[in-house]
Amino acid sequence: MKKLISLLALCLAAQSAWALEITAVSTSSVNGALKGDFTFGVITVRSIAFEKGGVVMPYTENKGRTYTDVKLLSKSLYGKIESCFRNGFKKPAKAPAPPVVKVDAFKPLKSPVRVANAEISFDGDLLVVGGVMVSKKEEGAFWIAFPPDLEFPDGAFKSSVESAVIAAWAKKNKK
């Protein structure tokens, strides 16, 4: 029993060690609703809203359709964002480590330009859907289109995420 409890405690400690941490927040009121830009170390998600007591993630509209390109995967991160809206932002004592990036899935598309949607998770807390795009400049090359409300203040981190997605896409297509 003691081993089971210590294993559970270790798993919870490891999970919280890899959880995204909010490092900066910029909020404003738009049409009576609170909106904010949240920075999680090396990534920033703009236009997160707090409406009717709940956190609403940004979405993209295109040709009359709505796409949720940025999604929360954990209650922990939802609680942190909600707490920032309700109680204000408290800067962490130390800068967090860059998040662990994982390419979860690809959804092939019929478009000749955007050939697939890639689901990319950051520390298992935040899911971003990026487009795998065919390069017009270089035949056989790809690039990644990220949602408009996602920014990478650290260019090197963005490059590493793009490289990971392109490598995973190339590996998937070799099968």
C-alpha positions as CSV (number, residue, x, y, z in Angstrom):
1,M,0.0,0.0,0.0
2,K,2.8,2.4,0.9
3,K,4.4,1.7,-2.5
4,L,1.2,2.5,-4.3
5,I,0.8,5.8,-2.4
6,S,4.4,6.9,-3.1
7,L,4.0,5.9,-6.8
8,L,0.8,8.0,-7.0
9,A,2.6,11.0,-5.2
10,L,5.5,10.7,-7.7
11,C,3.2,10.7,-10.7
12,L,1.3,13.7,-9.4
13,A,4.6,15.5,-8.7
14,A,5.9,14.7,-12.2
15,Q,2.7,15.8,-13.8
16,S,2.7,19.2,-12.0
17,A,6.4,19.6,-12.9
18,W,5.5,19.5,-16.6
19,A,2.4,21.7,-16.4
20,L,2.3,24.9,-18.3
21,E,2.9,28.0,-16.2
22,I,1.5,31.4,-16.9
23,T,4.4,33.9,-17.0
24,A,2.6,37.0,-18.2
25,V,-1.0,38.3,-18.7
26,S,-2.4,41.4,-20.4
27,T,-6.1,41.8,-19.9
28,S,-8.7,44.3,-21.2
29,S,-12.5,44.6,-21.4
30,V,-14.1,44.3,-24.8
31,N,-17.9,44.8,-25.1
32,G,-18.3,44.0,-21.4
33,A,-16.3,40.8,-21.5
34,L,-12.8,40.3,-20.2
35,K,-10.2,39.3,-22.7
36,G,-6.6,38.5,-22.1
37,D,-3.3,37.6,-23.8
38,F,-1.6,34.8,-21.8
39,T,2.0,33.9,-22.1
40,F,3.1,30.4,-21.1
41,G,6.9,30.9,-21.1
42,V,7.7,30.5,-24.8
43,I,4.2,30.6,-26.3
44,T,1.5,33.3,-26.1
45,V,-2.3,32.7,-26.7
46,R,-4.1,35.9,-27.5
47,S,-7.8,36.7,-27.0
48,I,-8.7,34.3,-24.3
49,A,-12.0,35.5,-22.9
50,F,-13.8,35.3,-19.6
51,E,-17.6,35.3,-20.2
52,K,-20.4,34.3,-17.9
53,G,-18.0,32.9,-15.4
54,G,-16.1,30.7,-17.8
55,V,-12.9,30.7,-19.8
56,V,-13.5,30.8,-23.6
57,M,-10.6,30.0,-25.9
58,P,-10.1,31.9,-29.1
59,Y,-11.5,30.5,-32.4
60,T,-11.0,31.2,-36.1
61,E,-13.8,31.9,-38.5
62,N,-13.4,31.1,-42.2
63,K,-16.1,31.0,-44.9
64,G,-18.9,30.9,-42.3
65,R,-17.4,28.1,-40.3
66,T,-15.9,28.3,-36.8
67,Y,-12.7,26.4,-35.9
68,T,-11.4,25.9,-32.4
69,D,-7.7,25.8,-33.1
70,V,-6.5,26.3,-29.5
71,K,-8.0,24.0,-26.8
72,L,-7.4,23.4,-23.1
73,L,-6.7,19.8,-22.2
74,S,-6.4,20.0,-18.5
75,K,-8.5,21.3,-15.7
76,S,-5.4,22.6,-14.0
77,L,-4.6,25.0,-16.8
78,Y,-8.2,26.1,-17.0
79,G,-8.1,26.8,-13.2
80,K,-4.9,28.9,-13.6
81,I,-6.5,31.0,-16.4
82,E,-9.7,31.4,-14.5
83,S,-7.8,32.4,-11.3
84,C,-5.9,35.1,-13.3
85,F,-9.2,36.6,-14.5
86,R,-10.9,36.4,-11.0
87,N,-8.0,37.2,-8.7
88,G,-5.3,38.8,-10.9
89,F,-2.0,37.5,-12.1
90,K,0.8,36.5,-9.8
91,K,4.2,36.1,-11.5
92,P,5.9,32.7,-10.8
93,A,9.0,32.8,-8.6
94,K,11.2,31.3,-11.4
95,A,10.9,31.0,-15.1
96,P,9.4,27.7,-16.2
97,A,11.2,25.2,-18.5
98,P,10.0,25.1,-22.1
99,P,7.0,22.9,-22.5
100,V,7.3,19.3,-23.8
101,V,5.9,19.3,-27.4
102,K,4.2,16.3,-28.8
103,V,2.5,15.8,-32.2
104,D,-0.6,13.9,-31.2
105,A,-2.3,13.3,-34.6
106,F,-2.6,14.3,-38.2
107,K,-5.9,14.7,-40.0
108,P,-5.3,14.6,-43.8
109,L,-7.3,17.1,-45.9
110,K,-8.3,17.2,-49.5
111,S,-6.8,20.6,-50.1
112,P,-3.8,20.8,-52.4
113,V,-2.2,23.5,-50.2
114,R,-3.2,22.6,-46.6
115,V,-2.6,18.9,-46.8
116,A,-3.3,18.1,-43.1
117,N,-4.1,19.4,-39.7
118,A,-1.6,18.6,-37.0
119,E,-2.6,18.4,-33.4
120,I,0.2,19.6,-31.3
121,S,0.1,19.4,-27.5
122,F,2.2,21.5,-25.1
123,D,2.9,19.6,-21.8
124,G,-0.4,17.8,-22.3
125,D,-2.2,21.0,-21.1
126,L,-2.8,22.9,-24.3
127,L,-3.7,21.6,-27.8
128,V,-3.0,23.6,-30.9
129,V,-4.1,22.7,-34.4
130,G,-1.6,23.8,-37.0
131,G,-1.8,23.3,-40.8
132,V,0.8,21.3,-42.7
133,M,1.2,23.5,-45.8
134,V,2.9,22.7,-49.1
135,S,5.6,25.1,-49.9
136,K,5.2,27.1,-53.1
137,K,8.9,28.1,-53.1
138,E,10.5,24.7,-52.7
139,E,9.1,21.5,-54.2
140,G,8.5,18.7,-51.7
141,A,8.9,21.0,-48.7
142,F,6.4,21.9,-46.0
143,W,5.8,24.6,-43.5
144,I,3.4,24.9,-40.6
145,A,0.6,27.5,-40.3
146,F,-0.3,28.2,-36.7
147,P,-3.6,29.8,-35.6
148,P,-3.6,33.6,-35.7
149,D,-4.1,33.8,-31.9
150,L,-0.9,31.8,-31.2
151,E,2.5,33.6,-31.0
152,F,6.0,32.4,-30.3
153,P,8.1,35.1,-28.6
154,D,11.0,32.7,-28.8
155,G,11.8,32.2,-32.5
156,A,14.1,29.2,-31.7
157,F,11.3,27.4,-29.9
158,K,8.9,28.1,-32.8
159,S,11.5,26.6,-35.2
160,S,11.9,23.5,-33.1
161,V,8.1,23.0,-33.0
162,E,7.8,23.4,-36.8
163,S,10.7,21.0,-37.3
164,A,9.1,18.4,-35.0
165,V,5.8,18.6,-36.8
166,I,7.4,18.4,-40.3
167,A,9.5,15.4,-39.2
168,A,6.5,13.6,-37.8
169,W,4.5,14.3,-41.0
170,A,7.4,13.0,-43.2
171,K,7.7,9.9,-41.0
172,K,3.9,9.3,-41.2
173,N,4.0,9.6,-45.0
174,K,6.9,7.1,-45.4
175,K,4.7,4.3,-44.0
